[in-house]
Amino acid sequence: HQMATKGKRHRVPARSTGGFEVHRSFAACFCNGIADEPDVLLHHLARLEQAYRSRLSPDHAADASLSFRLEDGRVAVLERLTNLFDAQWRKQHLHPECAKAVSRALSGPNPQGQCWKGWRLSGFGETQVSGPRAAIVHAPAIIRAFREMWGTEVVFEAVPRTILRPPHGSALAGHIDSGSLLDMYLACQRLLFVGASSPVDWAREHGCQALVHWQGARPSRAASRNGAHTCGLSQLTTVRYLVLLSMLHPDHLHVAVPPPKALDSRAASLLKRQGEACVDPHAVTVESAAELARLLPCASDPSVARFIVKGGPIFAPFFDPCVLDALNEALRFLEQGEHPKAGGATAQWIEALRSSRKLEQLRAECCKQSERDQLSPVVAVPMCPPADSEKEELPICISWLRGWPHMARPGGLRLTFVPGMQPLPRSVKALQHYETERRRSLGRCMLMALGEYEQIRAHPEYKRPIAGGAVHSHPEQEEQMHRDYDRRAYASLTELFRFESLTRQMNVTAVQQLGASFIDI
């Protein structure tokens, strides 16, 4: 199977960017056309309860008071799980030895270092399902929702997968995926240089991240601090993101930005990997070799390391109130000419920009934007549509620009599907990456449905973790869960074949729109 690469850059007119017009860096909507299906959550929990019981002693496993009580229905199950995951509740209602056994059984063995082996508060380990039935069967409705949000056609980069956060799930701090802060800094500069500053420009050049919150993270609880909502930065545009990254840049680090607590361990491998080509099809790819080489000698400085490391989430204080206050103060100067307090942290940062000969260009880009748009200050808000009592039980589709800041509030329980979709990219090369991963991930799902685990283990591509990486998913662990426990959460082979046909045709159509063609597909 090969894809022709002629016609690398054919512009396809984009429609409205939908929800991106409201928040700029993210969008959210209800997924219409899907009725509430309470059994979906219960099917996912059934396999987890079996894994949980397998880690209890025979006496504890037979104790009905320690079960999830799935037969009582979704509402009762949610209350039950909330109690089991609550350390205080366990302490008050269970014998000490029993409380410890339940905690260990929920978390799994060595959860801190191997979170794919359990269901822990900060990960989703064995909850991983490649090809969850709900996301596969309802793909047409999910496609319609994301097509409207993105304002462009949808293509597929991978088979859907799951994130199932437990009750009392911990917060996920502000971070970016898919590259380094340096990569995002240079990507912003490049797009602004060619006049491509809209959200759809970034989406089609670098892609998006997307989630379907099937259960939990409801709009009616948007004001709650523990609703497990995914949050983004509203009113953050490409040029404003460049300002924020400039505040984190080691050449002109803003005093308001808290320094890292420790040196990122990934900094040690940067010299070894220098010059290696990026092979991650889900990464934001820019030419960064020259800037990286310039900064590498200072990689022992935690602030420099934070800016240049990649390979997994990059945590930074994007959502800290002091950082957002400083960002908005800087924007008032860059966009409106309102000078900050003389001698203050932002005034010092502006002078550092001036000394680096970056101030005038950044100010010019900010002024251009302020002439086009009336923007309010950048604020952190949950990614969810406005509350609607008639749609409260519908799945919620959210998407943010790939490589942009996001975080998750604590709380739960939340069942989320990663739909494996992307907006139509500008280049055929990007679509080639998507199509390769689509085939690989679907091929592995089909072999699992057939019980051909040995073929997966022996295949050089199928044995690699699915998109999302080894932190949360190991093929051998998913094999065990699929082989030994309840399979109702998975799509059937027939449903997978229908999904394969649908997604292949969508990618074929996309390639034709880009002026290329599939060969022997």
C-alpha positions in Angstrom: 0.0 0.0 0.0 1.4 3.3 -1.0 0.2 6.9 -1.4 1.3 9.2 -4.1 3.0 12.4 -2.9 2.4 14.7 -5.9 0.8 18.0 -5.2 2.1 18.7 -1.8 0.4 22.0 -1.0 -3.1 22.4 -2.5 -5.2 24.8 -0.6 -8.8 23.7 0.1 -11.1 26.5 1.1 -12.0 26.2 4.7 -15.5 26.8 6.1 -16.2 28.6 9.4 -14.1 27.3 12.3 -17.3 26.9 14.4 -16.5 26.9 18.1 -12.9 28.1 17.5 -14.5 31.5 16.8 -15.6 31.7 20.4 -12.5 30.5 22.3 -9.9 30.5 19.5 -7.7 27.8 20.9 -10.5 25.2 21.5 -14.0 24.2 20.6 -16.8 22.2 22.2 -20.2 20.9 21.2 -22.8 18.3 22.1 -22.8 15.2 19.9 -26.3 15.1 18.6 -28.0 11.9 17.3 -26.7 9.6 20.1 -29.2 8.4 22.7 -28.1 7.9 26.3 -26.7 4.4 26.6 -26.1 3.6 30.3 -24.8 0.2 29.5 -21.7 1.6 27.7 -20.1 2.7 31.0 -21.2 -0.6 32.7 -19.5 -2.7 30.0 -16.2 -0.9 30.5 -16.5 -1.3 34.3 -17.3 -5.0 34.0 -13.9 -5.8 32.7 -12.2 -3.5 35.3 -14.1 -5.2 38.1 -12.8 -8.6 37.0 -9.2 -7.3 37.0 -9.8 -5.7 40.4 -11.2 -8.9 41.9 -8.3 -10.9 40.4 -6.0 -8.9 42.7 -8.0 -9.5 45.8 -7.6 -12.6 48.0 -10.3 -15.3 47.4 -12.2 -14.3 50.5 -12.2 -10.6 49.6 -13.1 -11.4 46.0 -16.1 -13.3 47.1 -17.2 -10.5 49.5 -20.2 -8.8 47.9 -19.7 -5.7 49.9 -16.4 -5.1 48.0 -17.9 -5.5 44.5 -18.8 -2.7 42.1 -22.4 -3.9 42.2 -22.9 -3.5 38.5 -26.3 -5.2 38.6 -27.7 -2.2 40.6 -27.4 0.2 37.6 -25.3 3.2 36.6 -26.4 5.6 39.4 -25.7 3.1 42.2 -22.4 2.0 40.6 -21.2 5.6 40.5 -21.9 6.0 44.2 -20.3 2.7 45.0 -17.1 3.5 43.1 -16.9 6.9 44.6 -16.8 5.2 48.0 -14.3 2.5 47.1 -11.9 5.1 45.7 -12.3 7.4 48.7 -9.5 6.7 51.3 -11.5 8.3 54.1 -14.6 6.2 53.3 -12.5 3.0 53.2 -10.9 3.9 56.6 -14.3 4.5 58.2 -16.2 1.5 56.7 -13.7 -1.2 56.1 -11.3 -3.2 58.3 -7.8 -1.8 58.0 -6.5 -4.9 56.2 -9.5 -4.9 53.9 -9.1 -1.2 53.1 -5.4 -1.8 52.1 -6.4 -4.7 50.0 -9.0 -2.7 48.1 -6.6 0.2 47.5 -3.9 -2.2 46.1 -6.4 -4.0 44.0 -7.8 -0.8 42.4 -4.3 0.6 41.7 -2.7 -2.5 40.4 0.9 -3.7 41.0 3.6 -1.0 41.1 1.2 1.7 39.8 3.7 4.6 40.2 6.2 3.1 37.7 3.9 0.9 35.7 0.5 2.7 35.5 -0.6 0.6 32.6 -1.1 -2.3 35.0 -3.9 -0.8 37.1 -6.6 1.9 37.4 -4.9 4.7 39.3 -5.9 8.2 40.2 -3.4 9.9 37.9 -3.6 7.5 34.9 -5.9 5.2 33.0 -3.7 2.1 32.6 -5.8 -1.1 32.1 -8.9 0.9 31.2 -7.4 1.1 27.7 -9.7 -0.3 25.0 -8.6 -0.2 21.4 -11.7 0.0 19.3 -14.4 0.8 21.9 -17.7 -0.3 20.5 -19.6 3.0 21.3 -17.0 5.2 19.5 -16.9 2.7 16.5 -20.7 2.3 16.1 -21.5 6.0 16.5 -18.6 7.2 14.3 -21.0 8.9 11.8 -22.5 11.2 14.5 -19.1 11.9 16.0 -17.7 12.8 12.5 -20.6 15.2 12.0 -19.8 17.0 15.3 -16.1 17.4 14.6 -16.7 18.4 11.0 -18.8 21.3 12.2 -16.4 22.2 15.0 -13.3 22.3 12.8 -15.1 23.9 9.8 -13.3 21.4 7.5 -13.5 17.8 6.4 -12.5 15.0 8.8 -9.8 12.4 8.3 -8.7 9.4 10.5 -5.3 8.9 12.1 -6.0 6.0 14.4 -8.6 3.7 15.8 -10.5 5.2 18.7 -9.3 4.4 22.3 -10.4 5.1 25.8 -9.6 7.2 28.9 -11.6 6.2 32.0 -10.8 8.4 35.0 -11.8 7.0 38.3 -13.7 8.9 41.0 -11.4 11.2 42.9 -9.1 11.3 39.9 -6.3 13.8 40.5 -5.9 16.9 38.5 -3.7 16.9 35.4 -1.5 20.0 35.5 -1.2 22.4 32.6 0.9 21.0 29.8 1.3 20.5 26.1 1.7 17.3 24.0 3.2 16.6 20.6 6.5 18.5 20.9 8.7 20.9 22.9 7.9 24.5 23.9 10.6 25.5 21.4 8.7 23.6 18.6 5.6 25.5 19.4 7.4 28.8 19.6 8.9 28.3 16.1 5.6 27.0 14.7 3.9 30.2 15.9 6.6 32.3 14.3 6.4 30.4 11.0 2.6 30.6 10.6 2.6 34.3 11.5 5.4 35.0 9.0 3.2 33.6 6.1 0.0 35.3 7.4 -1.6 32.1 8.6 -2.9 33.2 12.0 -6.3 31.7 12.3 -7.2 28.5 14.3 -8.0 26.6 11.2 -4.5 27.5 9.8 -2.9 25.8 12.8 -5.4 22.9 12.7 -4.7 22.1 9.1 -0.9 22.6 9.4 -0.3 20.8 12.7 -3.5 19.1 13.6 -5.8 19.0 16.7 -6.3 17.0 19.8 -9.8 15.7 20.3 -11.9 13.9 22.9 -15.4 12.7 23.3 -16.6 12.9 26.9 -19.2 10.1 27.0 -19.8 10.2 30.7 -18.8 13.0 33.2 -17.4 16.5 32.7 -20.9 17.9 32.2 -21.6 21.5 31.3 -24.0 21.8 34.3 -20.9 21.4 36.5 -18.6 23.8 34.7 -18.3 26.0 37.7 -17.3 23.0 39.9 -13.6 22.7 40.8 -13.8 18.9 40.8 -15.8 18.0 37.7 -13.0 16.3 35.8 -13.3 18.9 33.0 -10.6 19.4 30.4 -9.7 23.1 30.5 -8.1 25.4 27.9 -7.1 29.0 27.6 -9.9 31.0 26.0 -9.0 33.9 23.8 -5.5 32.5 23.1 -4.7 33.1 19.5 -1.5 32.2 17.6 0.2 35.5 18.2 -0.9 35.5 21.9 0.4 32.0 22.2 3.7 33.3 20.9 3.7 36.0 23.6 3.1 33.3 26.2 5.9 31.2 24.9 8.1 34.2 24.8 7.6 34.6 28.5 8.8 31.0 29.0 11.7 31.4 26.5 15.1 31.2 28.4 16.4 34.2 26.4 13.8 36.4 28.0 12.1 34.5 30.8 9.4 36.5 32.6 10.0 36.8 36.3 6.4 35.9 37.0 6.9 32.4 35.5 7.8 30.0 38.3 11.0 28.0 37.6 10.8 24.2 37.3 11.2 22.4 40.7 13.7 20.1 39.2 15.7 19.4 36.0 13.6 17.4 33.5 15.2 14.0 33.2 14.7 14.0 29.5 17.3 16.7 29.1 20.1 14.1 29.5 19.1 12.4 26.3 18.9 15.5 24.2 22.6 15.5 23.1 22.4 11.8 22.2 19.3 12.4 20.0 20.5 15.6 18.4 20.1 15.5 14.7 17.7 12.5 14.8 14.6 12.9 12.6 11.2 13.1 14.3 9.3 9.9 13.6 6.2 10.7 15.7 3.3 11.1 13.3 1.3 12.9 16.0 4.0 15.6 16.7 4.1 19.2 15.7 7.0 19.2 13.2 9.1 22.3 12.6 12.7 23.0 11.7 14.3 23.6 15.1 17.9 22.1 14.8 19.7 25.5 14.8 17.8 26.9 17.8 18.1 23.6 19.6 21.9 23.5 19.0 22.2 27.0 20.4 20.3 26.2 23.6 21.6 22.7 24.2 24.8 23.8 26.0 22.6 25.3 28.7 20.4 22.3 29.1 21.5 21.8 32.7 19.5 24.9 33.5 15.9 23.7 34.5 14.2 26.6 32.6 16.2 25.8 29.4 15.5 22.1 29.7 11.8 22.8 30.1 11.8 24.8 26.9 13.6 22.3 24.7 12.7 18.7 25.9 10.1 16.6 24.1 8.8 13.1 24.2 5.7 13.0 26.3 3.8 15.8 28.1 5.7 19.1 28.8 4.4 20.6 32.0 4.6 24.4 32.4 2.7 26.9 34.5 0.3 28.0 31.7 -2.7 28.1 34.1 -1.0 29.8 37.1 -2.9 33.0 38.0 0.3 34.9 38.2 1.3 33.8 34.7 -2.0 34.7 33.2 -2.0 38.1 35.0 1.5 38.8 33.5 0.4 37.6 30.1 -2.6 39.9 30.0 -0.5 42.8 31.3 1.9 42.1 28.5 -0.9 41.9 25.9 -2.3 45.3 27.0 1.1 46.8 26.1 1.6 44.9 22.9 -1.9 45.2 21.6 -3.1 48.6 23.0 0.1 50.4 24.0 -0.7 50.5 27.7 2.6 50.6 29.5 3.1 48.4 32.5 4.4 49.6 35.8 7.9 51.1 35.4 10.5 48.7 36.8 8.0 45.9 37.2 8.4 42.3 36.0 6.6 42.9 32.7 8.5 46.1 32.0 11.8 44.2 32.5 10.6 41.4 30.2 9.7 44.0 27.5 13.3 45.4 27.8 14.7 41.8 27.5 12.6 41.4 24.3 13.9 44.7 23.0 17.5 43.6 23.7 16.9 40.4 21.8 15.5 42.4 18.9 12.2 40.6 19.0 10.0 43.3 20.5 9.0 45.3 17.4 8.0 42.3 15.3 6.0 40.8 18.1 4.3 44.1 18.8 3.5 44.5 15.1 1.8 41.1 15.0 -0.2 41.9 18.1 -1.3 45.3 16.6 -2.4 43.6 13.4 -4.5 41.2 15.4 -6.1 43.9 17.6 -7.1 45.7 14.4 -8.9 42.6 13.1 -10.4 41.2 16.3 -11.8 42.5 19.6 -10.5 40.0 22.1 -11.0 39.9 25.8 -8.2 38.8 28.3 -6.9 35.2 28.2 -8.7 33.1 30.8 -8.7 29.4 31.8 -12.1 27.8 31.3 -13.6 24.3 31.0 -13.9 23.0 27.4 -17.6 22.3 27.2 -20.6 23.8 25.4 -23.1 26.0 27.3 -25.4 24.0 29.6 -28.6 22.7 28.0 -30.9 20.6 30.1 -32.3 18.8 27.1 -28.8 17.7 26.0 -27.3 17.1 29.4 -26.8 13.3 28.8 -25.4 13.6 25.3 -21.7 12.9 24.7 -19.6 16.1 24.5 -17.0 16.6 21.7 -14.1 18.8 22.5 -11.0 19.7 20.5 -8.0 22.0 21.0 -5.1 22.9 18.7 -2.4 20.3 18.8 0.5 21.4 21.0 -1.5 24.1 22.9 -1.9 24.3 26.7 -4.6 22.2 28.4 -5.2 20.6 31.8 -7.8 18.5 33.6 -9.6 19.2 36.8 -9.7 16.6 39.5 -12.8 14.5 40.1 -14.6 11.8 38.1 -15.9 9.4 37.1 -15.3 10.2 33.5 -15.5 7.9 30.4 -13.8 9.5 27.4 -13.0 8.3 23.9 -10.1 9.5 21.9 -11.8 9.4 18.4 -8.7 9.2 16.3 -9.8 12.0 14.0 -8.0 15.0 12.5 -9.1 18.0 10.4 -8.1 17.8 6.7 -4.4 18.6 6.6 -2.7 20.8 4.1 -0.1 18.3 3.0 -0.3 14.8 1.6 2.7 13.9 3.7 0.7 14.5 6.9 -2.2 12.4 5.6 0.3 9.6 4.8 1.3 9.5 8.5 -2.4 9.4 9.5 -3.2 6.6 7.0 -0.3 4.5 8.1 -1.4 4.6 11.8 -5.0 4.1 10.9 -4.1 0.8 9.1 -1.8 -0.3 11.8 -4.2 0.4 14.7 -7.2 -1.1 13.0 -5.2 -4.2 11.8 -4.2 -4.8 15.4 -7.8 -4.4 16.6 -9.0 -6.9 14.1 -6.4 -9.5 15.1 -7.4 -9.0 18.7 -11.1 -9.6 17.8 -10.0 -12.9 16.1 -7.9 -13.8 19.2 -4.7 -13.8 17.2 -2.5 -12.5 20.0 0.6 -14.4 18.8 0.5 -12.6 15.5 0.3 -9.3 17.3 3.3 -10.2 19.5 5.3 -11.3 16.5 4.5 -8.4 14.2 7.1 -5.5 14.3 4.3 -2.9 13.9 1.4 -4.4 15.8 3.4 -5.0 18.9 4.2 -1.3 19.4 1.9 0.6 21.7 -1.0 2.4 20.1 -1.0 6.2 19.8 -0.7 7.7 23.2 2.5 5.9 24.1 3.8 3.2 26.4 3.0 5.3 29.5 -0.6 4.3 29.4 -0.8 1.2 27.1 1.3 -1.9 26.7 0.2 -4.4 24.1 0.8 -7.4 26.4 -1.4 -5.8 29.1 -4.2 -5.0 26.7 -4.0 -8.6 25.4 -4.5 -10.0 28.9 -7.5 -7.7 29.5 -9.1 -8.6 26.1 -8.3 -12.4 26.5 -9.4 -12.9 30.1 -12.2 -10.5 30.8 -15.5 -9.1 29.6 -15.4 -8.0 25.9 -18.6 -6.1 25.6 -16.8 -2.8 25.6 -15.0 -3.8 22.4 -16.4 -3.4 18.8 -17.1 -6.7 17.1 -15.2 -7.8 14.0 -18.2 -6.9 11.8 -18.4 -3.4 13.4 -14.6 -3.0 12.9 -14.9 -3.9 9.2 -17.7 -1.3 8.7 -15.6 1.3 10.5 -12.5 0.4 8.4 -14.5 0.9 5.2 -15.9 4.2 6.3 -12.6 5.6 7.5 -10.7 4.4 4.5 -13.2 6.1 2.1 -12.9 9.3 4.1 -9.1 9.3 3.8 -9.3 8.4 0.1 -11.7 11.4 -0.5 -9.3 13.6 1.5 -6.3 12.7 -0.7 -8.3 13.4 -3.8 -9.2 16.9 -2.4 -5.5 17.5 -1.9 -4.8 16.8 -5.5 -3.2 13.4 -5.0 -4.4 9.8 -5.3 -4.2 6.4 -3.4 -2.4 3.6 -5.2 -3.4 0.0 -4.7 -5.4 0.7 -1.6 
